Amino acid sequence: MRSSTILGAAIALGLAASAPARGETLADALVLAYENSGLLEQNRALLRAADEDVAQAVAALRPVINYTLRGQYTNITGGTFETNTSTTAELNADFLLYDAGATRFGIDAVKETVLATRQALIDVEQNVFIQAVSAYVSVREALEIVSLRQNNQRLITEELRAAEDRFEVGEVTRTDVALAQARLAEARSDLAQAQGALQQAIEEYGRVIGAEPRNLAAPRGRPQIPASISEAKAIALRTHPDIRASQRRIAASELRVQQAEAAVSPNITARATLGIDEDDLNDRFDSTESVGVTLSGPIYQGGRLSSGIRQAMNNRDAERANLLSIRRQVEANVGNAYAILQSARASQIAVDQQIRAAEIAFRGIREEATLGARTTLDVLDAEQDLLDARSRRISADADEVIAVYQILQSMGLLTADHLGLGIQSYDPAAYYNLVNEAPVVRSEQGRALDRVLRAIGD
């Protein structure tokens, strides 16, 4: 463990507690996490890929134009020696006239899937923010624990000197000195562990936030949360992205059932063909133009279409059942988050009382030890009790901050917009609006899309 590096980082971070200059706030860290998150970028790209599914589905309602160019060289041997070169060019245009709405149902199903994917992106955003809160608070907590352990080591060092001085004059035995020495060694070990935990917290902060922690200020104020669990649960059932995504998936699965049912109906397609044939041997040039309409439909496919309908229905039923499970999980998460918050706040109150009592006991026992009424072990035990109480207070404060943000996450409100971070949040509709009508590459809309993609890449 790089102790000098760790101590240097602790000293630099510790300036936040005393320096008058403005430190990095929790809101600053959340902004950095939002802007630097590779996970968010990944899921935004996946959402844009889902947007393209809409464009591809829409394209099925448009004419499909293909060309064919074919050249053939023929060498004829026999009574005469002849060669022939023929060339064929053909242009075909196919257009769907009627399919009982199957393609339209597919388009609408893909649109619902896109909306579900948008909700998944919101859930990823929430996870990024809760990790950022946890990373920020963990660095603050680890820093305070290091400071507490350093003070404890200094205090035990003083107790050891006092025990050695009293041993010199015969007031205590060698056992008292040994006890103080053992406790000092333990304090040094605890400090080393605390420094290691701080370094780990700093590394996690860098991973989540995308930058090193600098002068982290203590979190001030808390986001507003509902006063009651029932109110929070009601909000969560309306706004949580997991629930909204599930509802969209159910809508998509309903449309897939209709699409599967429409697949048993006949299709009507139109085809226009323009062909040109050139034959050198016969010195012939022919052109062909044709327009036709085709009616086609299934008669027997071995039960495949019926199976597809049943499969779509079962997928729909599975999505409905999944929504019930998600609703219950969301409600449970809200209740658990409130339980953690209540526990943390109750712990804060109890630990404050413990700290006050432990401080009084420690001062009294140390004074009594100077008069010979208490042993060195009594002093060390009292000091340890006070240290443990202060450590629990630091942990309770950290738990309380994280619990408030976990409540927001459980309601689906841990987002950049709801937190009011003052940054321009990602607009999932911007890309969709450029591609949902399936623009061609060389159109004006296609060129606008190219500019958007270049901007994203930069």
Secondary structure by P-SEA (a helix, b strand, c coil): caaaaaaaaaaaaacccccccccccaaaaaaaaaaccaaaaaaaaaaaaaaaaaaaaaacccbbbbbbbbbbbbbbbccccbbbbbbbbbbbbbbbccccaaaaaaaaaaaaaaaaaaaaaaaaaaaaaaaaaaaaaaaaaaaaaaaaaaaaaaaaaaaaaaaaaaaaaccccaaaaaaaaaaaaaaaaaaaaaaaaaaaaaaaaaaaccccccccccccccccccccaaaaaaaaacccaaaaaaaaaaaaaaaaaaaaaaccbbbbbbbbbbbbbbbccccbbbbbbbcbbbbbbbccccaaaaaaaaaaaaaaaaaaaaaaaaaaaaaaaaaaaaaaaaaaaaaaaaaaaaaaaaaaaaaaaaaaaaaccccaaaaaaaaaaaaaaaaaaaaaaaaaaaaaaaaaaaaccccccccccccccccccccccccccccccccaaaaaaaaaaaaaac
